[in-house]
Amino acid sequence: MILLSPVFAYLAELVHYAEPLENVAEEMGLHDTQTYTGIFPDYTIPGLNDYLGTLISGAIGVAIFLSVAMMRRHAPAN
């Protein structure tokens, strides 16, 4: 799935996909006043090619998820 993430990013760009909540906000005339962009804004890494950034951010997300899952699994029972 991680290896396919750049393909999904490319296809989303190809069909001009936009996040549904962003579409609603635009229709309502709301402006983007985001103060915190997060670690990986728009699921990519700033300064890298969009497809490579999507691949790397996906791999990092999976690594974080698996690390937390392994810590929970090996945590002592209370």
All heavy atoms as a GROMACS GRO file, in nm:
protein
  599
    1MET      N    1   0.082  -0.118   0.000
    1MET     CA    2   0.000   0.000   0.000
    1MET      C    3   0.088   0.126   0.000
    1MET      O    4   0.053   0.224  -0.065
    1MET     CB    5  -0.092  -0.004   0.123
    1MET     CG    6  -0.209   0.083   0.112
    1MET     SD    7  -0.312   0.028  -0.023
    1MET     CE    8  -0.459   0.108   0.016
    2ILE      N    9   0.196   0.121   0.075
    2ILE     CA   10   0.286   0.237   0.078
    2ILE      C   11   0.342   0.264  -0.061
    2ILE      O   12   0.349   0.380  -0.104
    2ILE     CB   13   0.402   0.213   0.178
    2ILE    CG1   14   0.350   0.207   0.320
    2ILE    CG2   15   0.506   0.324   0.166
    2ILE    CD1   16   0.454   0.164   0.420
    3LEU      N   17   0.379   0.159  -0.131
    3LEU     CA   18   0.437   0.178  -0.263
    3LEU      C   19   0.335   0.233  -0.364
    3LEU      O   20   0.373   0.295  -0.462
    3LEU     CB   21   0.495   0.046  -0.314
    3LEU     CG   22   0.612  -0.009  -0.233
    3LEU    CD1   23   0.657  -0.144  -0.288
    3LEU    CD2   24   0.729   0.089  -0.233
    4LEU      N   25   0.208   0.212  -0.337
    4LEU     CA   26   0.104   0.262  -0.426
    4LEU      C   27   0.064   0.406  -0.396
    4LEU      O   28  -0.007   0.468  -0.475
    4LEU     CB   29  -0.019   0.173  -0.420
    4LEU     CG   30  -0.004   0.034  -0.481
    4LEU    CD1   31  -0.131  -0.046  -0.461
    4LEU    CD2   32   0.030   0.044  -0.628
    5SER      N   33   0.107   0.462  -0.283
    5SER     CA   34   0.064   0.596  -0.245
    5SER      C   35   0.100   0.702  -0.350
    5SER      O   36   0.018   0.791  -0.377
    5SER     CB   37   0.116   0.634  -0.107
    5SER     OG   38   0.256   0.642  -0.105
    6PRO      N   39   0.217   0.698  -0.413
    6PRO     CA   40   0.242   0.797  -0.519
    6PRO      C   41   0.147   0.782  -0.638
    6PRO      O   42   0.111   0.881  -0.702
    6PRO     CB   43   0.387   0.771  -0.561
    6PRO     CG   44   0.449   0.704  -0.445
    6PRO     CD   45   0.338   0.623  -0.384
    7VAL      N   46   0.104   0.660  -0.664
    7VAL     CA   47   0.008   0.637  -0.773
    7VAL      C   48  -0.124   0.706  -0.740
    7VAL      O   49  -0.183   0.774  -0.825
    7VAL     CB   50  -0.013   0.486  -0.799
    7VAL    CG1   51  -0.123   0.463  -0.901
    7VAL    CG2   52   0.117   0.421  -0.842
    8PHE      N   53  -0.170   0.690  -0.615
    8PHE     CA   54  -0.294   0.756  -0.574
    8PHE      C   55  -0.279   0.908  -0.578
    8PHE      O   56  -0.372   0.978  -0.617
    8PHE     CB   57  -0.336   0.710  -0.434
    8PHE     CG   58  -0.378   0.566  -0.428
    8PHE    CD1   59  -0.317   0.480  -0.339
    8PHE    CD2   60  -0.477   0.517  -0.511
    8PHE    CE1   61  -0.354   0.347  -0.333
    8PHE    CE2   62  -0.515   0.384  -0.505
    8PHE     CZ   63  -0.454   0.299  -0.416
    9ALA      N   64  -0.164   0.959  -0.540
    9ALA     CA   65  -0.140   1.104  -0.546
    9ALA      C   66  -0.145   1.152  -0.691
    9ALA      O   67  -0.205   1.256  -0.720
    9ALA     CB   68  -0.005   1.138  -0.483
   10TYR      N   69  -0.086   1.077  -0.780
   10TYR     CA   70  -0.088   1.113  -0.923
   10TYR      C   71  -0.231   1.110  -0.978
   10TYR      O   72  -0.274   1.201  -1.049
   10TYR     CB   73   0.002   1.019  -1.002
   10TYR     CG   74  -0.009   1.038  -1.151
   10TYR    CD1   75   0.050   1.148  -1.213
   10TYR    CD2   76  -0.080   0.949  -1.229
   10TYR    CE1   77   0.038   1.167  -1.349
   10TYR    CE2   78  -0.093   0.967  -1.366
   10TYR     CZ   79  -0.034   1.077  -1.425
   10TYR     OH   80  -0.047   1.095  -1.560
   11LEU      N   81  -0.305   1.004  -0.944
   11LEU     CA   82  -0.442   0.992  -0.994
   11LEU      C   83  -0.531   1.103  -0.938
   11LEU      O   84  -0.617   1.155  -1.010
   11LEU     CB   85  -0.498   0.854  -0.960
   11LEU     CG   86  -0.433   0.737  -1.033
   11LEU    CD1   87  -0.489   0.605  -0.982
   11LEU    CD2   88  -0.451   0.750  -1.183
   12ALA      N   89  -0.512   1.138  -0.812
   12ALA     CA   90  -0.592   1.247  -0.753
   12ALA      C   91  -0.564   1.378  -0.825
   12ALA      O   92  -0.656   1.457  -0.849
   12ALA     CB   93  -0.559   1.260  -0.605
   13GLU      N   94  -0.440   1.401  -0.861
   13GLU     CA   95  -0.404   1.521  -0.936
   13GLU      C   96  -0.464   1.517  -1.077
   13GLU      O   97  -0.512   1.618  -1.128
   13GLU     CB   98  -0.253   1.534  -0.943
   13GLU     CG   99  -0.204   1.660  -1.007
   13GLU     CD  100  -0.053   1.666  -1.006
   13GLU    OE1  101   0.007   1.656  -0.897
   13GLU    OE2  102   0.004   1.680  -1.116
   14LEU      N  103  -0.463   1.400  -1.135
   14LEU     CA  104  -0.513   1.382  -1.271
   14LEU      C  105  -0.662   1.414  -1.283
   14LEU      O  106  -0.706   1.475  -1.380
   14LEU     CB  107  -0.485   1.239  -1.317
   14LEU     CG  108  -0.508   1.206  -1.463
   14LEU    CD1  109  -0.409   1.282  -1.551
   14LEU    CD2  110  -0.490   1.056  -1.486
   15VAL      N  111  -0.740   1.375  -1.182
   15VAL     CA  112  -0.885   1.399  -1.185
   15VAL      C  113  -0.924   1.526  -1.109
   15VAL      O  114  -1.042   1.553  -1.088
   15VAL     CB  115  -0.964   1.278  -1.131
   15VAL    CG1  116  -0.941   1.156  -1.216
   15VAL    CG2  117  -0.933   1.252  -0.986
   16HIS      N  118  -0.824   1.603  -1.066
   16HIS     CA  119  -0.847   1.730  -0.993
   16HIS      C  120  -0.926   1.708  -0.865
   16HIS      O  121  -1.018   1.783  -0.834
   16HIS     CB  122  -0.916   1.833  -1.082
   16HIS     CG  123  -0.843   1.858  -1.210
   16HIS    ND1  124  -0.723   1.925  -1.213
   16HIS    CD2  125  -0.871   1.824  -1.338
   16HIS    CE1  126  -0.681   1.933  -1.337
   16HIS    NE2  127  -0.769   1.871  -1.416
   17TYR      N  128  -0.889   1.604  -0.790
   17TYR     CA  129  -0.957   1.574  -0.664
   17TYR      C  130  -0.924   1.681  -0.561
   17TYR      O  131  -0.812   1.727  -0.550
   17TYR     CB  132  -0.912   1.437  -0.610
   17TYR     CG  133  -0.968   1.407  -0.474
   17TYR    CD1  134  -1.099   1.362  -0.460
   17TYR    CD2  135  -0.892   1.426  -0.359
   17TYR    CE1  136  -1.152   1.335  -0.336
   17TYR    CE2  137  -0.945   1.399  -0.234
   17TYR     CZ  138  -1.075   1.353  -0.223
   17TYR     OH  139  -1.128   1.329  -0.099
   18ALA      N  140  -1.025   1.720  -0.486
   18ALA     CA  141  -1.006   1.813  -0.374
   18ALA      C  142  -1.078   1.756  -0.253
   18ALA      O  143  -1.179   1.685  -0.266
   18ALA     CB  144  -1.063   1.949  -0.409
   19GLU      N  145  -1.027   1.786  -0.135
   19GLU     CA  146  -1.089   1.738  -0.011
   19GLU      C  147  -1.230   1.794  -0.001
   19GLU      O  148  -1.251   1.915  -0.021
   19GLU     CB  149  -1.007   1.781   0.110
   19GLU     CG  150  -0.871   1.718   0.119
   19GLU     CD  151  -0.875   1.572   0.159
   19GLU    OE1  152  -0.973   1.528   0.223
   19GLU    OE2  153  -0.781   1.500   0.125
   20PRO      N  154  -1.329   1.711   0.031
   20PRO     CA  155  -1.468   1.759   0.039
   20PRO      C  156  -1.488   1.875   0.136
   20PRO      O  157  -1.562   1.968   0.107
   20PRO     CB  158  -1.546   1.634   0.083
   20PRO     CG  159  -1.463   1.521   0.036
   20PRO     CD  160  -1.321   1.566   0.048
   21LEU      N  161  -1.423   1.871   0.252
   21LEU     CA  162  -1.440   1.981   0.347
   21LEU      C  163  -1.381   2.111   0.294
   21LEU      O  164  -1.433   2.219   0.323
   21LEU     CB  165  -1.378   1.945   0.482
   21LEU     CG  166  -1.453   1.840   0.562
   21LEU    CD1  167  -1.378   1.808   0.692
   21LEU    CD2  168  -1.594   1.885   0.592
   22GLU      N  169  -1.274   2.102   0.217
   22GLU     CA  170  -1.219   2.222   0.156
   22GLU      C  171  -1.317   2.280   0.054
   22GLU      O  172  -1.330   2.402   0.043
   22GLU     CB  173  -1.085   2.191   0.089
   22GLU     CG  174  -0.973   2.162   0.187
   22GLU     CD  175  -0.842   2.127   0.119
   22GLU    OE1  176  -0.833   2.139  -0.005
   22GLU    OE2  177  -0.749   2.087   0.191
   23ASN      N  178  -1.385   2.194  -0.019
   23ASN     CA  179  -1.485   2.240  -0.116
   23ASN      C  180  -1.600   2.313  -0.046
   23ASN      O  181  -1.644   2.419  -0.090
   23ASN     CB  182  -1.541   2.124  -0.197
   23ASN     CG  183  -1.436   2.060  -0.285
   23ASN    OD1  184  -1.336   2.121  -0.318
   23ASN    ND2  185  -1.459   1.936  -0.322
   24VAL      N  186  -1.650   2.256   0.064
   24VAL     CA  187  -1.760   2.318   0.138
   24VAL      C  188  -1.716   2.452   0.196
   24VAL      O  189  -1.790   2.550   0.189
   24VAL     CB  190  -1.810   2.223   0.249
   24VAL    CG1  191  -1.909   2.293   0.341
   24VAL    CG2  192  -1.872   2.098   0.189
   25ALA      N  193  -1.596   2.457   0.252
   25ALA     CA  194  -1.546   2.582   0.309
   25ALA      C  195  -1.536   2.690   0.202
   25ALA      O  196  -1.572   2.806   0.225
   25ALA     CB  197  -1.410   2.559   0.375
   26GLU      N  198  -1.490   2.652   0.085
   26GLU     CA  199  -1.479   2.747  -0.025
   26GLU      C  200  -1.617   2.798  -0.068
   26GLU      O  201  -1.636   2.917  -0.091
   26GLU     CB  202  -1.408   2.683  -0.143
   26GLU     CG  203  -1.378   2.778  -0.256
   26GLU     CD  204  -1.298   2.711  -0.366
   26GLU    OE1  205  -1.198   2.644  -0.335
   26GLU    OE2  206  -1.339   2.725  -0.484
   27GLU      N  207  -1.715   2.706  -0.075
   27GLU     CA  208  -1.851   2.745  -0.112
   27GLU      C  209  -1.914   2.839  -0.009
   27GLU      O  210  -1.993   2.927  -0.044
   27GLU     CB  211  -1.939   2.622  -0.128
   27GLU     CG  212  -1.907   2.540  -0.251
   27GLU     CD  213  -1.987   2.411  -0.258
   27GLU    OE1  214  -2.083   2.394  -0.179
   27GLU    OE2  215  -1.952   2.326  -0.342
   28MET      N  216  -1.876   2.822   0.116
   28MET     CA  217  -1.930   2.906   0.223
   28MET      C  218  -1.854   3.037   0.238
   28MET      O  219  -1.888   3.120   0.321
   28MET     CB  220  -1.930   2.829   0.355
   28MET     CG  221  -2.022   2.710   0.356
   28MET     SD  222  -2.017   2.618   0.511
   28MET     CE  223  -2.093   2.735   0.621
   29GLY      N  224  -1.747   3.052   0.162
   29GLY     CA  225  -1.669   3.175   0.168
   29GLY      C  226  -1.573   3.181   0.285
   29GLY      O  227  -1.527   3.289   0.322
   30LEU      N  228  -1.543   3.068   0.345
   30LEU     CA  229  -1.448   3.065   0.456
   30LEU      C  230  -1.306   3.069   0.403
   30LEU      O  231  -1.276   3.012   0.299
   30LEU     CB  232  -1.470   2.939   0.540
   30LEU     CG  233  -1.610   2.924   0.600
   30LEU    CD1  234  -1.623   2.788   0.668
   30LEU    CD2  235  -1.638   3.035   0.697
   31HIS      N  236  -1.219   3.134   0.475
   31HIS     CA  237  -1.081   3.148   0.431
   31HIS      C  238  -0.991   3.056   0.513
   31HIS      O  239  -1.020   3.026   0.629
   31HIS     CB  240  -1.035   3.293   0.447
   31HIS     CG  241  -1.118   3.388   0.368
   31HIS    ND1  242  -1.110   3.398   0.232
   31HIS    CD2  243  -1.214   3.476   0.406
   31HIS    CE1  244  -1.194   3.488   0.189
   31HIS    NE2  245  -1.260   3.537   0.293
   32ASP      N  246  -0.884   3.015   0.453
   32ASP     CA  247  -0.788   2.927   0.520
   32ASP      C  248  -0.704   3.009   0.617
   32ASP      O  249  -0.621   3.089   0.577
   32ASP     CB  250  -0.698   2.861   0.415
   32ASP     CG  251  -0.608   2.755   0.474
   32ASP    OD1  252  -0.631   2.714   0.590
   32ASP    OD2  253  -0.516   2.710   0.402
   33THR      N  254  -0.730   2.990   0.745
   33THR     CA  255  -0.655   3.060   0.849
   33THR      C  256  -0.582   2.960   0.937
   33THR      O  257  -0.580   2.971   1.058
   33THR     CB  258  -0.747   3.147   0.936
   33THR    OG1  259  -0.847   3.063   0.993
   33THR    CG2  260  -0.813   3.256   0.855
   34GLN      N  261  -0.526   2.863   0.875
   34GLN     CA  262  -0.459   2.755   0.946
   34GLN      C  263  -0.333   2.808   1.014
   34GLN      O  264  -0.247   2.869   0.950
   34GLN     CB  265  -0.424   2.645   0.847
   34GLN     CG  266  -0.372   2.520   0.909
   34GLN     CD  267  -0.355   2.411   0.803
   34GLN    OE1  268  -0.377   2.434   0.685
   34GLN    NE2  269  -0.318   2.294   0.846
   35THR      N  270  -0.323   2.783   1.144
   35THR     CA  271  -0.205   2.829   1.217
   35THR      C  272  -0.104   2.717   1.238
   35THR      O  273   0.012   2.743   1.259
   35THR     CB  274  -0.244   2.886   1.355
   35THR    OG1  275  -0.316   2.787   1.427
   35THR    CG2  276  -0.331   3.011   1.338
   36TYR      N  277  -0.149   2.594   1.232
   36TYR     CA  278  -0.060   2.480   1.249
   36TYR      C  279  -0.076   2.390   1.128
   36TYR      O  280  -0.184   2.341   1.099
   36TYR     CB  281  -0.094   2.403   1.377
   36TYR     CG  282  -0.010   2.279   1.397
   36TYR    CD1  283   0.125   2.289   1.426
   36TYR    CD2  284  -0.065   2.153   1.384
   36TYR    CE1  285   0.203   2.176   1.443
   36TYR    CE2  286   0.012   2.039   1.402
   36TYR     CZ  287   0.146   2.051   1.432
   36TYR     OH  288   0.223   1.940   1.447
   37THR      N  289   0.032   2.367   1.055
   37THR     CA  290   0.022   2.287   0.933
   37THR      C  291   0.054   2.140   0.956
   37THR      O  292   0.038   2.060   0.867
   37THR     CB  293   0.118   2.341   0.825
   37THR    OG1  294   0.251   2.340   0.876
   37THR    CG2  295   0.079   2.482   0.783
   38GLY      N  296   0.100   2.106   1.072
   38GLY     CA  297   0.132   1.967   1.101
   38GLY      C  298   0.272   1.931   1.054
   38GLY      O  299   0.345   2.014   0.998
   39ILE      N  300   0.308   1.809   1.076
   39ILE     CA  301   0.442   1.763   1.040
   39ILE      C  302   0.454   1.746   0.889
   39ILE      O  303   0.553   1.784   0.829
   39ILE     CB  304   0.473   1.630   1.111
   39ILE    CG1  305   0.468   1.649   1.262
   39ILE    CG2  306   0.608   1.577   1.069
   39ILE    CD1  307   0.474   1.520   1.340
   40PHE      N  308   0.351   1.688   0.828
   40PHE     CA  309   0.352   1.665   0.684
   40PHE      C  310   0.229   1.731   0.622
   40PHE      O  311   0.127   1.666   0.598
   40PHE     CB  312   0.350   1.515   0.653
   40PHE     CG  313   0.463   1.440   0.712
   40PHE    CD1  314   0.440   1.337   0.802
   40PHE    CD2  315   0.594   1.470   0.679
   40PHE    CE1  316   0.545   1.266   0.857
   40PHE    CE2  317   0.699   1.401   0.735
   40PHE     CZ  318   0.675   1.299   0.823
   41PRO      N  319   0.236   1.862   0.590
   41PRO     CA  320   0.119   1.927   0.532
   41PRO      C  321   0.083   1.866   0.397
   41PRO      O  322   0.169   1.838   0.315
   41PRO     CB  323   0.164   2.073   0.517
   41PRO     CG  324   0.313   2.069   0.521
   41PRO     CD  325   0.351   1.949   0.601
   42ASP      N  326  -0.045   1.842   0.378
   42ASP     CA  327  -0.097   1.783   0.254
   42ASP      C  328  -0.034   1.647   0.224
   42ASP      O  329  -0.015   1.610   0.108
   42ASP     CB  330  -0.079   1.877   0.136
   42ASP     CG  331  -0.166   2.001   0.148
   42ASP    OD1  332  -0.276   1.988   0.206
   42ASP    OD2  333  -0.124   2.107   0.102
   43TYR      N  334  -0.001   1.572   0.328
   43TYR     CA  335   0.051   1.436   0.316
   43TYR      C  336   0.179   1.427   0.234
   43TYR      O  337   0.202   1.330   0.162
   43TYR     CB  338  -0.054   1.342   0.256
   43TYR     CG  339  -0.186   1.352   0.324
   43TYR    CD1  340  -0.293   1.416   0.263
   43TYR    CD2  341  -0.206   1.299   0.451
   43TYR    CE1  342  -0.416   1.428   0.327
   43TYR    CE2  343  -0.328   1.310   0.515
   43TYR     CZ  344  -0.431   1.375   0.453
   43TYR     OH  345  -0.552   1.386   0.515
   44THR      N  346   0.263   1.527   0.242
   44THR     CA  347   0.390   1.526   0.170
   44THR      C  348   0.495   1.594   0.255
   44THR      O  349   0.467   1.640   0.364
   44THR     CB  350   0.376   1.592   0.031
   44THR    OG1  351   0.496   1.572  -0.041
   44THR    CG2  352   0.343   1.739   0.040
   45ILE      N  353   0.616   1.598   0.206
   45ILE     CA  354   0.727   1.659   0.279
   45ILE      C  355   0.770   1.783   0.203
   45ILE      O  356   0.808   1.773   0.085
   45ILE     CB  357   0.843   1.560   0.296
   45ILE    CG1  358   0.796   1.439   0.376
   45ILE    CG2  359   0.962   1.626   0.363
   45ILE    CD1  360   0.895   1.328   0.388
   46PRO      N  361   0.763   1.900   0.267
   46PRO     CA  362   0.801   2.023   0.197
   46PRO      C  363   0.944   2.016   0.143
   46PRO      O  364   1.034   1.966   0.209
   46PRO     CB  365   0.790   2.131   0.306
   46PRO     CG  366   0.695   2.074   0.407
   46PRO     CD  367   0.718   1.925   0.403
   47GLY      N  368   0.962   2.061   0.021
   47GLY     CA  369   1.094   2.061  -0.042
   47GLY      C  370   1.123   1.940  -0.127
   47GLY      O  371   1.220   1.938  -0.201
   48LEU      N  372   1.039   1.837  -0.117
   48LEU     CA  373   1.058   1.717  -0.199
   48LEU      C  374   0.952   1.712  -0.309
   48LEU      O  375   0.847   1.774  -0.299
   48LEU     CB  376   1.044   1.590  -0.114
   48LEU     CG  377   1.158   1.556  -0.019
   48LEU    CD1  378   1.126   1.426   0.054
   48LEU    CD2  379   1.289   1.542  -0.092
   49ASN      N  380   0.981   1.635  -0.411
   49ASN     CA  381   0.884   1.605  -0.515
   49ASN      C  382   0.757   1.554  -0.447
   49ASN      O  383   0.764   1.476  -0.352
   49ASN     CB  384   0.945   1.499  -0.608
   49ASN     CG  385   0.849   1.448  -0.711
   49ASN    OD1  386   0.746   1.391  -0.678
   49ASN    ND2  387   0.885   1.469  -0.835
   50ASP      N  388   0.639   1.594  -0.494
   50ASP     CA  389   0.514   1.554  -0.429
   50ASP      C  390   0.498   1.403  -0.417
   50ASP      O  391   0.452   1.353  -0.315
   50ASP     CB  392   0.394   1.612  -0.504
   50ASP     CG  393   0.376   1.760  -0.482
   50ASP    OD1  394   0.437   1.814  -0.388
   50ASP    OD2  395   0.302   1.822  -0.560
   51TYR      N  396   0.535   1.330  -0.521
   51TYR     CA  397   0.517   1.185  -0.519
   51TYR      C  398   0.614   1.118  -0.423
   51TYR      O  399   0.578   1.028  -0.348
   51TYR     CB  400   0.530   1.128  -0.660
   51TYR     CG  401   0.435   1.195  -0.756
   51TYR    CD1  402   0.482   1.271  -0.862
   51TYR    CD2  403   0.298   1.185  -0.738
   51TYR    CE1  404   0.394   1.335  -0.948
   51TYR    CE2  405   0.209   1.249  -0.823
   51TYR     CZ  406   0.258   1.324  -0.927
   51TYR     OH  407   0.172   1.387  -1.012
   52LEU      N  408   0.738   1.162  -0.423
   52LEU     CA  409   0.838   1.108  -0.330
   52LEU      C  410   0.802   1.145  -0.188
   52LEU      O  411   0.811   1.063  -0.096
   52LEU     CB  412   0.977   1.159  -0.366
   52LEU     CG  413   1.091   1.109  -0.279
   52LEU    CD1  414   1.103   0.958  -0.287
   52LEU    CD2  415   1.222   1.176  -0.321
   53GLY      N  416   0.756   1.268  -0.167
   53GLY     CA  417   0.714   1.312  -0.034
   53GLY      C  418   0.597   1.232   0.019
   53GLY      O  419   0.591   1.198   0.137
   54THR      N  420   0.502   1.199  -0.070
   54THR     CA  421   0.387   1.117  -0.030
   54THR      C  422   0.433   0.977   0.010
   54THR      O  423   0.386   0.922   0.109
   54THR     CB  424   0.285   1.108  -0.146
   54THR    OG1  425   0.242   1.240  -0.180
   54THR    CG2  426   0.166   1.024  -0.109
   55LEU      N  427   0.524   0.921  -0.067
   55LEU     CA  428   0.576   0.788  -0.036
   55LEU      C  429   0.647   0.787   0.099
   55LEU      O  430   0.622   0.701   0.184
   55LEU     CB  431   0.671   0.742  -0.147
   55LEU     CG  432   0.739   0.608  -0.126
   55LEU    CD1  433   0.637   0.496  -0.134
   55LEU    CD2  434   0.848   0.587  -0.229
   56ILE      N  435   0.733   0.885   0.123
   56ILE     CA  436   0.810   0.890   0.247
   56ILE      C  437   0.718   0.918   0.367
   56ILE      O  438   0.731   0.854   0.471
   56ILE     CB  439   0.923   0.994   0.237
   56ILE    CG1  440   1.027   0.946   0.136
   56ILE    CG2  441   0.988   1.017   0.373
   56ILE    CD1  442   1.133   1.048   0.103
   57SER      N  443   0.624   1.012   0.352
   57SER     CA  444   0.535   1.041   0.464
   57SER      C  445   0.446   0.920   0.496
   57SER      O  446   0.416   0.894   0.612
   57SER     CB  447   0.450   1.165   0.437
   57SER     OG  448   0.360   1.144   0.332
   58GLY      N  449   0.406   0.844   0.394
   58GLY     CA  450   0.330   0.722   0.418
   58GLY      C  451   0.411   0.618   0.493
   58GLY      O  452   0.362   0.553   0.586
   59ALA      N  453   0.538   0.602   0.455
   59ALA     CA  454   0.625   0.506   0.523
   59ALA      C  455   0.648   0.547   0.668
   59ALA      O  456   0.647   0.462   0.759
   59ALA     CB  457   0.758   0.495   0.449
   60ILE      N  458   0.666   0.676   0.692
   60ILE     CA  459   0.685   0.725   0.830
   60ILE      C  460   0.558   0.703   0.911
   60ILE      O  461   0.564   0.660   1.027
   60ILE     CB  462   0.727   0.873   0.830
   60ILE    CG1  463   0.868   0.886   0.773
   60ILE    CG2  464   0.720   0.932   0.970
   60ILE    CD1  465   0.914   1.027   0.748
   61GLY      N  466   0.442   0.730   0.852
   61GLY     CA  467   0.316   0.706   0.922
   61GLY      C  468   0.297   0.561   0.959
   61GLY      O  469   0.255   0.529   1.071
   62VAL      N  470   0.328   0.471   0.868
   62VAL     CA  471   0.317   0.327   0.897
   62VAL      C  472   0.416   0.287   1.007
   62VAL      O  473   0.382   0.211   1.098
   62VAL     CB  474   0.339   0.243   0.769
   62VAL    CG1  475   0.357   0.096   0.802
   62VAL    CG2  476   0.224   0.263   0.674
   63ALA      N  477   0.537   0.340   1.002
   63ALA     CA  478   0.637   0.309   1.105
   63ALA      C  479   0.591   0.356   1.243
   63ALA      O  480   0.606   0.284   1.343
   63ALA     CB  481   0.771   0.372   1.069
   64ILE      N  482   0.533   0.475   1.250
   64ILE     CA  483   0.482   0.525   1.378
   64ILE      C  484   0.369   0.436   1.428
   64ILE      O  485   0.366   0.398   1.545
   64ILE     CB  486   0.435   0.672   1.364
   64ILE    CG1  487   0.555   0.764   1.342
   64ILE    CG2  488   0.354   0.715   1.486
   64ILE    CD1  489   0.519   0.905   1.303
   65PHE      N  490   0.276   0.402   1.340
   65PHE     CA  491   0.164   0.318   1.378
   65PHE      C  492   0.212   0.182   1.430
   65PHE      O  493   0.168   0.135   1.535
   65PHE     CB  494   0.069   0.298   1.259
   65PHE     CG  495  -0.045   0.207   1.289
   65PHE    CD1  496  -0.156   0.253   1.354
   65PHE    CD2  497  -0.040   0.073   1.253
   65PHE    CE1  498  -0.262   0.169   1.384
   65PHE    CE2  499  -0.144  -0.013   1.281
   65PHE     CZ  500  -0.256   0.036   1.347
   66LEU      N  501   0.303   0.119   1.356
   66LEU     CA  502   0.353  -0.013   1.398
   66LEU      C  503   0.431  -0.004   1.529
   66LEU      O  504   0.424  -0.095   1.613
   66LEU     CB  505   0.439  -0.074   1.288
   66LEU     CG  506   0.362  -0.117   1.162
   66LEU    CD1  507   0.460  -0.169   1.057
   66LEU    CD2  508   0.258  -0.221   1.195
   67SER      N  509   0.505   0.104   1.549
   67SER     CA  510   0.580   0.122   1.674
   67SER      C  511   0.486   0.131   1.793
   67SER      O  512   0.509   0.066   1.897
   67SER     CB  513   0.666   0.249   1.668
   67SER     OG  514   0.763   0.238   1.568
   68VAL      N  515   0.380   0.208   1.779
   68VAL     CA  516   0.282   0.220   1.888
   68VAL      C  517   0.214   0.087   1.912
   68VAL      O  518   0.194   0.045   2.027
   68VAL     CB  519   0.179   0.331   1.856
   68VAL    CG1  520   0.064   0.330   1.956
   68VAL    CG2  521   0.247   0.468   1.856
   69ALA      N  522   0.179   0.016   1.806
   69ALA     CA  523   0.114  -0.114   1.820
   69ALA      C  524   0.206  -0.214   1.891
   69ALA      O  525   0.161  -0.290   1.978
   69ALA     CB  526   0.073  -0.168   1.683
   70MET      N  527   0.334  -0.213   1.857
   70MET     CA  528   0.428  -0.305   1.921
   70MET      C  529   0.448  -0.268   2.068
   70MET      O  530   0.459  -0.357   2.154
   70MET     CB  531   0.562  -0.304   1.848
   70MET     CG  532   0.555  -0.360   1.707
   70MET     SD  533   0.500  -0.531   1.702
   70MET     CE  534   0.648  -0.612   1.756
   71MET      N  535   0.453  -0.140   2.099
   71MET     CA  536   0.467  -0.098   2.239
   71MET      C  537   0.346  -0.141   2.321
   71MET      O  538   0.360  -0.185   2.434
   71MET     CB  539   0.487   0.053   2.248
   71MET     CG  540   0.624   0.098   2.205
   71MET     SD  541   0.658   0.272   2.237
   71MET     CE  542   0.548   0.352   2.124
   72ARG      N  543   0.229  -0.128   2.263
   72ARG     CA  544   0.108  -0.170   2.336
   72ARG      C  545   0.106  -0.321   2.357
   72ARG      O  546   0.066  -0.370   2.461
   72ARG     CB  547  -0.017  -0.130   2.258
   72ARG     CG  548  -0.059   0.011   2.279
   72ARG     CD  549  -0.194   0.034   2.214
   72ARG     NE  550  -0.296  -0.056   2.266
   72ARG     CZ  551  -0.396  -0.021   2.343
   72ARG    NH1  552  -0.409   0.104   2.378
   72ARG    NH2  553  -0.485  -0.108   2.383
   73ARG      N  554   0.151  -0.393   2.256
   73ARG     CA  555   0.149  -0.538   2.264
   73ARG      C  556   0.246  -0.590   2.370
   73ARG      O  557   0.216  -0.687   2.439
   73ARG     CB  558   0.184  -0.598   2.128
   73ARG     CG  559   0.177  -0.747   2.128
   73ARG     CD  560   0.198  -0.802   1.991
   73ARG     NE  561   0.177  -0.946   1.995
   73ARG     CZ  562   0.219  -1.027   1.902
   73ARG    NH1  563   0.282  -0.980   1.797
   73ARG    NH2  564   0.199  -1.155   1.911
   74HIS      N  565   0.361  -0.525   2.382
   74HIS     CA  566   0.463  -0.571   2.475
   74HIS      C  567   0.461  -0.498   2.610
   74HIS      O  568   0.548  -0.520   2.692
   74HIS     CB  569   0.601  -0.557   2.410
   74HIS     CG  570   0.618  -0.646   2.291
   74HIS    ND1  571   0.617  -0.783   2.298
   74HIS    CD2  572   0.630  -0.616   2.160
   74HIS    CE1  573   0.630  -0.834   2.179
   74HIS    NE2  574   0.639  -0.735   2.091
   75ALA      N  575   0.359  -0.413   2.630
   75ALA     CA  576   0.348  -0.342   2.757
   75ALA      C  577   0.303  -0.440   2.866
   75ALA      O  578   0.224  -0.531   2.840
   75ALA     CB  579   0.249  -0.228   2.744
   76PRO      N  580   0.355  -0.425   2.986
   76PRO     CA  581   0.313  -0.514   3.094
   76PRO      C  582   0.165  -0.492   3.127
   76PRO      O  583   0.114  -0.380   3.124
   76PRO     CB  584   0.401  -0.474   3.211
   76PRO     CG  585   0.451  -0.337   3.179
   76PRO     CD  586   0.451  -0.326   3.031
   77ALA      N  587   0.097  -0.601   3.156
   77ALA     CA  588  -0.046  -0.594   3.192
   77ALA      C  589  -0.059  -0.542   3.333
   77ALA      O  590   0.015  -0.579   3.423
   77ALA     CB  591  -0.109  -0.732   3.179
   78ASN      N  592  -0.157  -0.456   3.352
   78ASN     CA  593  -0.181  -0.401   3.487
   78ASN      C  594  -0.290  -0.476   3.556
   78ASN      O  595  -0.390  -0.505   3.519
   78ASN     CB  596  -0.218  -0.251   3.479
   78ASN     CG  597  -0.097  -0.170   3.435
   78ASN    OD1  598   0.016  -0.211   3.455
   78ASN    ND2  599  -0.124  -0.055   3.377
   0.00000   0.00000   0.00000
